[in-house]
Amino acid sequence: MKRRMFLYPWDVRDEGADRVGARLAAAGISSVAVATSYHAGKFLRPHAPNGRVWYPEDGTVYFRPDPSLYGRLKPRVAQVAEDFDALSALARAAPALARAGWTVGLHNSRLGRAHPDLVCRTAFGDPIRSALCPAQPEVRDYLAALCLDQARNCPVEEISIEAPGYQAYRHNDHHEFELIELTPRAASLLGLCFCPACLAGARSAGIDAAGLAAQARSQLEQFFADGTEGPDDLADDPVWQPFLDWRARVVAELMARIRAELPAGVSLSVIPTVRSPLSLCWREGSDLARLAAAADRLAIPLYCAGAEATGREARAARAAAGPEARLSFILRPSWPTIRSAEELAAVLEAVTGAEAHSIEYYNYGHIRLQSLDWIGRQVH
């Protein structure tokens, strides 16, 4: 079975491609997914030689883009990538490692602030500046160009897209805060996009999205006033199911377009969500069966505590994606989900029945080096 590790360019630069490559090889890692487009954050780096706390630049890329491929939405190169190319450094230092461009797609606050007409909007018209809307034609063109750019100009065999579609309302935005407990239905209603592109696209599919937006406003106003709401989440409400289905088609068709435009020899994997439980991925317009048909492979995060819960999520992913889907499972071999080599062994045993194409580990820069020893013990 193939084993992949997610990597940040700044960790490769600071620790050295030779050292990183040697450590991964010793742990039985055969592939790396290097961040090529990423968002802001505040990251603790337990084994960094310097700079134990790192703040990535918001909404930037870590390769040299081709300006001719882009329209109004343009990538910005991160400062750390001005004089360092992590993918090329790894290709030289560890040529046996297969390489993927790990691309955070439509979660981009920098572009959202610069182009508020292209972000998702709530039923009240509020812009969600961290979420570009996948129904917007210029957004679709941007993500397709970003993936094609890497496939042509970076030493990669695969593009791996995270945040391929809509964003849930809660997305750990800067100082995200509320003093009203959001129920599942309220959180779902707040996360729906009713921007002009979504209203027009749904209307062309025979869906009264403007009427649904009015319903969402009314229901949320009542919930904000006294907590009253309907008994079910939206996925179980037949009134909302056609609109949710349309959103899933929007995302899957964008992934299919990207796959069709990639050059021969470069595959596409999609990370449909990074949230748990997986059953809520519909909030992001992620339909696993549709996405599996659109891409070469799905990479499913299994961020559960314990082997039983992890195995249950893996089986649910297989059932939702279908028997023919190629699935990889992403594990975090660290707190708070896996805390020992023995727990990792139990988790790996629990997911075997879901017929994984490969196992992926998140993330080299965040975990202790002892986690590499745990991975290596399972291999050797």
N, C-alpha and C positions, 0 to 999 in steps of 0.2 A: 504494500500500500504506500502511495506517495504521502509525504509529509511536508507541509509548507509552514513557513514562519512569516508573520507580518513584521515589517521593518520601517523605521523612520529614517529619512536621509541624514538628519542631524546625528543620530546614533552611529551610523556608518562613518560619517566624517570624524566624529570625536574619538571613536574607539579604533578606527582603522578598518578598511575593508578586509585586509589579510586576517586580522584577529577575529572579526565578526564571522567571516567565512569559515575559519578553522573551528570556531566554537560550534557553529551550526552543523558542520560536517560531522563533528564528533558526536553530536546528538542525533545523528541520522536524518537530519533535515535535507531534503532533496530539492526544495524550491523556496523562493522568497517572493513575497508581494511587497514591493517598495512603494511607499506613498508618493504619488506623482501629482496629486491634487488634493489639498487638505484644508481643514478649517482651523479656527482659533482654538486654544485650549490652555490649560495649566497642568503640566505633566510632571510627576515625580519620577526621577530616573535613578533607581537604586544602585546601579553599577557604572554610572557615567564617570569618566575620569575627571571631569570638571562640569560645573553647571548642573547641579542635581535637580534644579527646577527649570523647566523649559516652557516658554510661551511661543507656540507656532504663530507665524503671521496669518492673519485671517484671509481665507479664500484665495490662496496663492498656489502656484504650481512649482514643481521641483524638476523640471526639464526645460529645454530650450524650445519654446513653441514657434510654429511657423505662422507669422501674422497674416499671411495671405489666405488662410483657411477660415478666418473668423469674420463675423459681422459686427453688430453693435456691442455684443458681449465679448470681451477680450480677456484672456488670462494675464495675470501678473506674476512674474517670476519672484519667488521668495529670495530674500537676501542671502540665505545660506546656500542657495543653488546658483548664485551668480558666478562662483568660482569652484563649484564642486558638483559633480554629476554622480550620484550614488549608484545608479544602475550601471553606468560604464565602469565605475571603480570596482564593483562586484564582478562584472563580466571579466575584468582583467585578473582580479585576485582570486576568484573562485568560479572558474568557467564551468565547473560541473553543476553548479546550482542553476536550475531553471529560474526564469525571472518573469514576473508579472508586474504591470503597472496598476497599482492600487489607487483607484480614482474615486474620490468623493465627488458625486455628480452635482445634485441640485440643492444641497445644503451649503449655501455660500452667502454669508452675510455681507461680504464686501460688495459683491455684484448686486445683491438685493438692495442695499442702501443706495447704490449708484443708479439703479434702475427700478424704482418702486412700482412702475407700471407692469413689471414682469414677475412680481412675486405673488404668492398665494394671498387671498383675502378672505377674511371670515364673513359670515352672513351679515355682519354689521358694516362690512367694508374696511375693517382694520387690516392694514398690511402686516403680513408675517415676514419680516425682512430677512430672516435666515433661510427662507424656503422659496427658491425659484419654482414657478409653476410649470409642470411638464406639459400642460395643454397649450402653452404659449409657443407659437411657431419659432420665435427667435431663441427661446430657451432650448427647444429641441435641436435647432441647428447648432447651437453652441456645444451641447453635450456630444452630438455626433462628431463635430469637428475636433473636440478635445480628445476623443477616443481615437479617431483616425490619425491625428497628429502624433500621438504617442506610438501608435502601431507602425507608422512610417519612419519615425525619427529616433526611437529609443530601442535599446537592445532587449526587447521583450518578446515572449511567446504568447502572452495572454494579457488582455485588459480585464481587470476585475472592478466592477462598478458597485460602489456603496452609495446609498441615498439615490436610487434610480428614479424615484417618483415623488409623490407627495410626502409631506412630513406630518407626523402626529403633532398635536398641539403642544404637548410637553416634549421638548427636545433639548433640555439642558442649555437653553439660551442664557446669555449673560445675566446673572442675578435673576433668573426666572423665579417668580414669586406669586403666591396668592394666599389669601386667608379664608377662602371658601373651599371646602373639600369637594373636588370634582368627582362626580360619579362617572361610571363608564359612559353613560349616554351623553352627559354634558361634555366630557372630554372629547368624545367622538364628534359631537356637533361643532365644537369650537375648532376642531381640526379640519373640517371640510372647507374646500376652496370654492368661492363663488366669484372669482375674478371674471372680467369680461370674456376671456377665452373659454373658461369653463361654462359659463352661462350659454354662450353661443354654441359651443360644441355639443353640450347636452341637448340643447334645443333642436339641433340638427338631427339628433338621434331620437327625437320624439319625446324627450323628457322635459317636463316643466321645472327647470332648475330655478327659475325666479320664484315660482310658487314654493319650492322646497326651501329656498333661502328665507322666504317670509315665515314659513313654519319654524325654521330653525331659530329665527329671531324671537318669535313668540314664545317658543318653548324655553329658550335660554333666559328671556326676560322673567318668565315665571320662576324658573329655577334660581336666578339671582335674587329674586324677591323673597322667596320663602322655602326653596328647596324642592318644590313640587315638580315632578316630571313623570314621564311614562315609565312603565315597568321594565322595558327591554332595551338592550343596546341596539344600535341601528342595524347591525348585520342580521338581527332577528326580526326586524320590522319590514313587512312587505312594501310599505310606502317608500322606503329608502333603497330597497335592493336594486332597482334599475339604475339609479344614479351611481351606486357603489360599483355595479358591474361596468358601467361606462368608464368610470375612473380607472378600473383595472385594465380595460382595453387600451386606454390612453398610454399607460405605462408600458404594457407589454408590446404595443406597436412601436413605441420609441426604442425599446431594446432590440426588437427585430430589425428595425432600420439600421441601428448601430452595427449589429452583427453582419448585416448584408453589405455594409460599406467597408468593413475591415478587410485588409489585404489577406491573401492566402497565407496560411502559416501562422496567423495570429487568431487565437480563439477568444471567446467572450464568456466570462463568468459573472453572475449577478449575485450580490448580497441583498436579499429582498427586504431585510430588516435587521436591526441590531438590538431589538427589544425582546423581552420575555414577558409573557408567553408568546410563542409563535402564532397562536390563534388570533392575535390582534393585528397581524400584518396587513389585513385588509384596510386598516386605517390609512396606510401609506399607498394604497392602490396596488398592493402586491398580491397577485393571484399566483400561487406557486405552479400550478399546472400550466398556465399561460406563459409564465416567465421561463419555465423549463423548456417549453417548445420554442421560445424566441431565442434563447441563449444556448451555448454549448453545455453549460453546467450552472447549477445553483450552489452557492456556498452559504450554508445555514448556520448562523450562530446558535450554539447551545450553551447559553449562559445561565444554567441552572445549578443549584447546589445539590449534590448527591447523584449517585449513579442511577437511582430509580427515576428521578425526575428527568434527568438527561436522556435516558433511554426512552422515556415516554415522549419527550419532545422530538427525538429522532424518528420514532415510529410515526408520529403525527405528521412530520415533514414528508416522509415517504408516502404516506396515504394521501396527503394533499397534492403532492407533486405528480404522483402516478408511478407505476412500476417501471416505466421506461426512462424516467428522468435520471440524469447523472447528478448525483448529489455529493457535495463535500460538507463536512461538519467542522465548524470552528469552535475550538475549546480555549478556555482561559486556564492555563496550568498554574494558577496562583489564587490568592485570596480574592474574592470571597467564595469562589466556586470549587476549586480543587486545591487542597492544602497539603498533599503528600504524594509520593510516588505510588503508594498503595491506592489512594483515591483515584489517581489518574488511571491506573490499571483497571480499576472497577468501572470507571466511566467508559474506557475504550471497549471493555467487554460488553457493556450495556448497549453500545451503539452498533455493534457488529451486525445485528439482525436487520438494520435499516440499509444495508448494502451500500456503504460509503465508497465513493470513488477515491477519496483521499481525506486525510485529516489535516486541518490547518490550526495553527496556534497563534494566539494574540496575547501579547505583543512583545517582541524582544526587549525593547527599551523600558517597558513597564515592569517586567517580572524580575525576580532574583535569578542569578545565574544557576542556583541550585535547581530551578525548574527545568533547565536544559538537561541536567543530570537525570531528573525524573523521566523526561522524554527519551533520553538515550537508553535508560534501563529497559523501557518497553521494547525498544528496537533490538537491543543486543541480548 
